[in-house]
Amino acid sequence: MIMKQKKWIILGISLLVIIVIFIYLLYLFNYIPHKKYTNQDFHIEPYISSVDKDQDGLDDQTDILINVRDYINTFPKYKSKYYANGYPEDGYGVCTDVVAFGLKGAGYDLMTLVNEDIINNLDAYDIETIDKNIDFRRVKNLKVYFLRNAISLTTNIYEIDKWQGGDIVIFENHIGIVSDKRNKKGIPFVIHHANSYQRYYEEDILASRKDIVGHYRIS
């Protein structure tokens, strides 16, 4: 009888451990929403750009963030495709499209800008054949473009006041827009599109990534 009770206790504890681990993994991979905080919670002054590229009454930093949210609110499905007109137009997209549509809504045509920079500085890019319709949708090209044409900022995620909504963050093979929402440590969320299994487009991922290679702000 006692042995049977011990077995049930061990089984119960094992099951509890499995459930805890499962919940932790769901939280770690953002299937369980993380609580969001704001700049105000950490006494951080929001950055306001002095530039309004498209002259719509919104500064660029705010404009980029608003347009990124407009884009993800269309719930784009993840798929890598080639488009003759450059920008996806059928409800599909990849990580670079989050950045491209955010900037486009603020008055920056990334397709044209990247193409011009490649043509004028081909030796800076690892490209054999220039293709305006796809070059701006490749992370490796955006790494070069933003390094050359944007304000470079810290990649230390714990310098939380240096990270602002509307910034651009680049990883080894991924890219996204920094959110104006933060986790409990003040580290910002990232608005991005990584794969078909991603539940939310705005996620608390910076602290779990070890491959941040760039942090930029449109100048």
N, C-alpha and C positions, 0 to 999 in steps of 0.2 A: 504493500500500500504506500509506504513512504517512498520507495523507489519510483513508483508511478507518479507521485506528487512532484518529486524532483524533476522527472522528465518533463512534466507539464510546465513547471516553473522555467526550466531551461529553454523549452520551446517558446514560451511566452516572451522571455527576455530576448531570444534570438529574433523573434518576429518584430518586437519593438525596435531593436537595433536596425533591422532592415528597413522598417518604415521611416525611422529617423534619417537614415542615410539616403533613402529615396526622396524624402522631402528636401533634404539639404541639396541634393543634386538638382532637383527641380528649381530650387531657389538660385543655385549657382549659375544655372544656364538660363535664368530669367524666365522660366515658365511660370514661376510665382512672382507677381509684380513686387518690385522693391519700393519702399516708401521714398517719395520724392521731397526734396527740400529746395529752397530758393537761395539766391544771393543774400537776401535780407536775413535769412537764418544765420548766416556766417558774417554778417556785417561787411559784405563785399559790394562795392559800388559797381553797378552794371556798366559795361563799356559802351559808349555811344560813339559811333564813327562820325567824323567831321565831313564825310562824303555822302552824297545822295546821287549815285550814278544815274539812276533813271528819273530823277527829279519828281518822285511821286510823294514827297513829303515825309518819307521814312529814311532814316540813315541806313547805310549799307548793312551794318551788323544786324540791325533789327529786321531789315528787309530780307536778308538771307535766311534768317531763322524762321520768319513767317512763311516764306515760300517753300522752305524745306518741309514744314509741317503741312502745307497745302498739298505738296507732292505725296507725302506718305499717307495722307488721308484719302488718297485714291486707291490705297492698298495694292500697290504694284506687286505682281507675282514675279518670283525670281526665275530668270532665264537669260542666258547669254545669247544674244542674236545680233546679226548685222543689220543696220538700217541704212537705206540709201540716202535718207535725209539726216542721218546722224542721230538725232534724238529719238528715243523709243516713242511710239505713238499708239501702241496696242495694249497697254496695261501691263507690259512686262518690263523688266529692268534688272540692273545689277548695282553694286555698291557705288560705282562712279556716277551713276545717274542721279543718285541722291544729291551729290555735290553739284552736278551740272544743272539740275533743275532749280536748286536753291539759288545758285548764282545767276541763272538766266532770268529768274523773276526779279532779281535786283538790278538787272541791266547789264550783266556780264555774260556774253555769249562765249562760253568756254570752248566750244567747237572751233570758232574762228580764232580766238586768242591763242589756243594751243597750236593750231595749225600755223599761224603766223610766226610763233616763237620757234617752232620746229624748222620752218623754211629758212628763217634768218639765223638760226643757231644749230644747224644739223649736227655739228660735231659734239654738241652737248647731249644729244639723244642717241640711244642705241636703236636706230631705225634703219632698215634697208630700203623699204618702200613707203613713202608718205601716203597716208590715206586719211583725209580730213574727216571722213565720216566715222572713223573708229579710233583714231589716235587719242582723242580726248576722253575716251572711255576705257583707257588702259591705265591701271594704277602706276605702272613703271614710268609712264610719260608724265603723269600728274606729279609724281615725286620730283621730277626735274623741273617741271613748269613752276610749281609753287615755291620751290627753293630759289628759283631765279626771279620770281615776280611777286612774291608776297612777303609779308613781315614774318620772319622766323621767331618763334617763341619757345619757351621751355618745354621739354618733354618730361619733366619731373611732375608727376601727377599730384604730388603733395604740396606743390606751390599753388594752392587752389585759387588764389586771387588772380593768378596769371592765366587762368582758363575761363573763357567767357562764351556764352551762347552765340553761335554764328561763326566761331572759329572752325578751322579745318584740321582734322587729325588724320595722319597717315600711318598705317602699319606696314609690315613687310609686303603683304599681298592684299591689302584691304584699305578702305578709306571711308570716312564719315564726317558728319558735321557735329560739333560739340553742342550739347543741349544747354539750356539755361536752367535745367533741373539738376539737382545734385543728390548724392547719397548722404548717409548720416555723418560721413567724414568730410563732406564738402567736395568730394571728387565728382566731377560732372558726369552725367549720362552721355551717351553717344547716340545720335540719330543715324541709323545705318541700315543696310540691307545686305545680309551675309549669305543667306541660303533659303531654300524652300521650306525649311522646318522652323524658321524663326517665327515666334508668336507675336512679338511686339517689335516695332521699328525703333523705339526709344528705349535703350537698355543701359544698365549699370555694368559696363564691361571693362572700363579702363584699368581698374585695379587687378583684373585677372589676365590682362594682356602683357606679355613681356617683349613685344615686338614693335613698340612705338618708334617710328623713325622720323616723324616730323609733326610739328604743330605750327599752324600758320594762320595769319589773319590778312584778309584782303586790304590792301593799302589804298 
